[in-house]
């Protein structure tokens, strides 16, 4: 549960709401790409594209989080 909460907090740092939405639906709610496409009004292909872009953006958020965590540990 702690990891899920941490993941949700990191997802909230994404700049684009559609990135947050697609990743939340996929990894927090465990929805299929078909369901996500239907709910968001996108084609299956567009959801895959959006998912890829969202993962790239999340990777940057995660890297920044790790860097700040490492810096805090080095200061302690």
N, CA and C atoms as a LAMMPS dump frame, in Angstrom:
ITEM: TIMESTEP
0
ITEM: NUMBER OF ATOMS
228
ITEM: BOX BOUNDS ff ff ff
-5.0000000000000000e+02 5.0000000000000000e+02
-5.0000000000000000e+02 5.0000000000000000e+02
-5.0000000000000000e+02 5.0000000000000000e+02
ITEM: ATOMS id mol type element x y z
1 1 1 N 0.838 -1.186 0
2 1 2 C 0 0 0
3 1 3 C 0.884 1.251 0
4 2 1 N 1.982 1.225 0.736
5 2 2 C 2.874 2.387 0.776
6 2 3 C 3.44 2.7 -0.607
7 3 1 N 3.831 1.658 -1.356
8 3 2 C 4.37 1.875 -2.7
9 3 3 C 3.317 2.452 -3.628
10 4 1 N 2.082 1.985 -3.489
11 4 2 C 0.999 2.493 -4.319
12 4 3 C 0.747 3.973 -4.012
13 5 1 N 0.809 4.337 -2.743
14 5 2 C 0.632 5.733 -2.353
15 5 3 C 1.778 6.597 -2.87
16 6 1 N 2.995 6.061 -2.782
17 6 2 C 4.152 6.806 -3.285
18 6 3 C 4.049 6.981 -4.802
19 7 1 N 3.634 5.928 -5.495
20 7 2 C 3.463 6.012 -6.948
21 7 3 C 2.4 7.048 -7.304
22 8 1 N 1.297 7.065 -6.577
23 8 2 C 0.239 8.046 -6.828
24 8 3 C 0.754 9.466 -6.607
25 9 1 N 1.554 9.655 -5.576
26 9 2 C 2.112 10.98 -5.292
27 9 3 C 3.054 11.416 -6.415
28 10 1 N 3.841 10.488 -6.934
29 10 2 C 4.744 10.816 -8.036
30 10 3 C 3.966 11.087 -9.317
31 11 1 N 2.897 10.324 -9.542
32 11 2 C 2.061 10.552 -10.724
33 11 3 C 1.467 11.961 -10.694
34 12 1 N 1.128 12.424 -9.512
35 12 2 C 0.521 13.752 -9.37
36 12 3 C 1.481 14.867 -9.797
37 13 1 N 2.76 14.567 -9.894
38 13 2 C 3.751 15.567 -10.31
39 13 3 C 3.831 15.742 -11.829
40 14 1 N 3.131 14.893 -12.577
41 14 2 C 3.154 15.009 -14.035
42 14 3 C 2.491 16.309 -14.47
43 15 1 N 3.042 16.943 -15.498
44 15 2 C 2.54 18.226 -15.974
45 15 3 C 1.228 18.105 -16.747
46 16 1 N 1.078 17.047 -17.502
47 16 2 C -0.094 16.908 -18.366
48 16 3 C -1.136 15.991 -17.726
49 17 1 N -2.347 16.495 -17.565
50 17 2 C -3.402 15.695 -16.927
51 17 3 C -3.693 14.378 -17.641
52 18 1 N -3.572 14.364 -18.981
53 18 2 C -3.853 13.116 -19.696
54 18 3 C -2.781 12.062 -19.432
55 19 1 N -1.553 12.49 -19.14
56 19 2 C -0.507 11.535 -18.76
57 19 3 C -0.848 10.909 -17.415
58 20 1 N -1.208 11.753 -16.479
59 20 2 C -1.612 11.272 -15.161
60 20 3 C -2.783 10.3 -15.28
61 21 1 N -3.752 10.683 -16.061
62 21 2 C -4.971 9.879 -16.193
63 21 3 C -4.682 8.489 -16.77
64 22 1 N -3.917 8.44 -17.852
65 22 2 C -3.669 7.149 -18.495
66 22 3 C -2.817 6.243 -17.601
67 23 1 N -1.817 6.793 -16.927
68 23 2 C -0.983 5.965 -16.058
69 23 3 C -1.736 5.527 -14.804
70 24 1 N -2.563 6.405 -14.281
71 24 2 C -3.376 6.049 -13.112
72 24 3 C -4.343 4.916 -13.459
73 25 1 N -5.004 5.048 -14.583
74 25 2 C -5.955 4.007 -15.001
75 25 3 C -5.246 2.677 -15.253
76 26 1 N -4.062 2.734 -15.831
77 26 2 C -3.337 1.504 -16.176
78 26 3 C -2.693 0.844 -14.948
79 27 1 N -1.998 1.617 -14.123
80 27 2 C -1.175 1.02 -13.072
81 27 3 C -1.761 1.099 -11.665
82 28 1 N -2.711 1.96 -11.44
83 28 2 C -3.352 2.041 -10.126
84 28 3 C -4.689 1.308 -10.162
85 29 1 N -5.449 1.519 -11.249
86 29 2 C -6.754 0.868 -11.379
87 29 3 C -6.698 -0.432 -12.175
88 30 1 N -5.546 -0.745 -12.758
89 30 2 C -5.33 -1.99 -13.517
90 30 3 C -6.315 -2.163 -14.673
91 31 1 N -6.599 -1.077 -15.378
92 31 2 C -7.514 -1.154 -16.522
93 31 3 C -6.758 -1.55 -17.782
94 32 1 N -7.469 -2.185 -18.698
95 32 2 C -6.886 -2.561 -19.988
96 32 3 C -6.796 -1.326 -20.88
97 33 1 N -5.961 -1.417 -21.909
98 33 2 C -5.851 -0.31 -22.846
99 33 3 C -7.181 -0.073 -23.567
100 34 1 N -7.908 -1.142 -23.814
101 34 2 C -9.207 -1.021 -24.471
102 34 3 C -10.185 -0.201 -23.609
103 35 1 N -10.215 -0.504 -22.315
104 35 2 C -11.098 0.219 -21.4
105 35 3 C -10.679 1.679 -21.291
106 36 1 N -9.383 1.908 -21.185
107 36 2 C -8.869 3.279 -21.091
108 36 3 C -9.258 4.077 -22.334
109 37 1 N -9.07 3.471 -23.497
110 37 2 C -9.411 4.144 -24.751
111 37 3 C -10.887 4.514 -24.776
112 38 1 N -11.726 3.596 -24.373
113 38 2 C -13.167 3.835 -24.37
114 38 3 C -13.532 4.961 -23.399
115 39 1 N -12.991 4.906 -22.194
116 39 2 C -13.316 5.905 -21.174
117 39 3 C -12.779 7.291 -21.516
118 40 1 N -11.626 7.343 -22.164
119 40 2 C -11.019 8.637 -22.475
120 40 3 C -11.457 9.168 -23.847
121 41 1 N -12.141 8.341 -24.615
122 41 2 C -12.59 8.773 -25.937
123 41 3 C -11.482 8.799 -26.973
124 42 1 N -10.46 7.95 -26.791
125 42 2 C -9.34 7.861 -27.727
126 42 3 C -9.394 6.524 -28.453
127 43 1 N -8.652 6.429 -29.542
128 43 2 C -8.501 5.136 -30.186
129 43 3 C -7.494 4.313 -29.392
130 44 1 N -7.529 3.02 -29.61
131 44 2 C -6.584 2.108 -28.95
132 44 3 C -5.152 2.544 -29.264
133 45 1 N -4.902 2.867 -30.518
134 45 2 C -3.558 3.274 -30.945
135 45 3 C -3.126 4.568 -30.244
136 46 1 N -4.039 5.525 -30.137
137 46 2 C -3.704 6.785 -29.472
138 46 3 C -3.406 6.583 -27.992
139 47 1 N -4.098 5.65 -27.355
140 47 2 C -3.827 5.364 -25.946
141 47 3 C -2.429 4.777 -25.791
142 48 1 N -2.025 3.906 -26.713
143 48 2 C -0.666 3.357 -26.657
144 48 3 C 0.379 4.455 -26.833
145 49 1 N 0.127 5.357 -27.756
146 49 2 C 1.043 6.477 -27.974
147 49 3 C 1.108 7.357 -26.711
148 50 1 N -0.056 7.71 -26.189
149 50 2 C -0.13 8.529 -24.989
150 50 3 C 0.553 7.841 -23.812
151 51 1 N 0.356 6.545 -23.687
152 51 2 C 0.978 5.76 -22.621
153 51 3 C 2.499 5.845 -22.714
154 52 1 N 3.031 5.707 -23.922
155 52 2 C 4.48 5.803 -24.114
156 52 3 C 5.024 7.161 -23.716
157 53 1 N 4.332 8.213 -24.132
158 53 2 C 4.76 9.567 -23.776
159 53 3 C 4.653 9.79 -22.267
160 54 1 N 3.6 9.249 -21.674
161 54 2 C 3.397 9.393 -20.23
162 54 3 C 4.49 8.671 -19.464
163 55 1 N 4.896 7.499 -19.94
164 55 2 C 5.983 6.768 -19.281
165 55 3 C 7.295 7.542 -19.354
166 56 1 N 7.544 8.181 -20.479
167 56 2 C 8.753 8.998 -20.607
168 56 3 C 8.723 10.157 -19.615
169 57 1 N 7.589 10.811 -19.515
170 57 2 C 7.45 11.931 -18.581
171 57 3 C 7.584 11.44 -17.144
172 58 1 N 6.997 10.294 -16.845
173 58 2 C 7.084 9.748 -15.498
174 58 3 C 8.528 9.365 -15.165
175 59 1 N 9.257 8.878 -16.147
176 59 2 C 10.669 8.552 -15.942
177 59 3 C 11.465 9.767 -15.491
178 60 1 N 11.162 10.914 -16.053
179 60 2 C 11.847 12.155 -15.655
180 60 3 C 11.474 12.547 -14.229
181 61 1 N 10.198 12.391 -13.884
182 61 2 C 9.738 12.695 -12.526
183 61 3 C 10.421 11.767 -11.53
184 62 1 N 10.479 10.497 -11.873
185 62 2 C 11.092 9.496 -11.002
186 62 3 C 12.586 9.767 -10.818
187 63 1 N 13.259 10.132 -11.883
188 63 2 C 14.693 10.44 -11.798
189 63 3 C 14.931 11.653 -10.906
190 64 1 N 14.125 12.682 -11.053
191 64 2 C 14.26 13.873 -10.208
192 64 3 C 14.001 13.517 -8.745
193 65 1 N 13.038 12.66 -8.501
194 65 2 C 12.73 12.215 -7.135
195 65 3 C 13.915 11.465 -6.536
196 66 1 N 14.506 10.587 -7.32
197 66 2 C 15.667 9.815 -6.841
198 66 3 C 16.858 10.72 -6.55
199 67 1 N 17.075 11.706 -7.426
200 67 2 C 18.193 12.631 -7.203
201 67 3 C 17.996 13.424 -5.914
202 68 1 N 16.785 13.9 -5.679
203 68 2 C 16.539 14.671 -4.458
204 68 3 C 16.634 13.789 -3.224
205 69 1 N 16.223 12.539 -3.344
206 69 2 C 16.318 11.595 -2.232
207 69 3 C 17.792 11.292 -1.914
208 70 1 N 18.583 11.083 -2.975
209 70 2 C 20.023 10.834 -2.788
210 70 3 C 20.717 12.04 -2.164
211 71 1 N 20.355 13.237 -2.605
212 71 2 C 20.965 14.459 -2.056
213 71 3 C 20.633 14.592 -0.564
214 72 1 N 19.407 14.28 -0.228
215 72 2 C 18.993 14.37 1.187
216 72 3 C 19.753 13.369 2.038
217 73 1 N 19.993 12.178 1.504
218 73 2 C 20.743 11.157 2.254
219 73 3 C 22.196 11.554 2.435
220 74 1 N 22.776 12.21 1.435
221 74 2 C 24.174 12.638 1.532
222 74 3 C 24.355 13.768 2.532
223 75 1 N 23.319 14.591 2.705
224 75 2 C 23.391 15.698 3.652
225 75 3 C 23.266 15.216 5.092
226 76 1 N 22.589 14.086 5.277
227 76 2 C 22.339 13.583 6.64
228 76 3 C 23.559 12.95 7.246
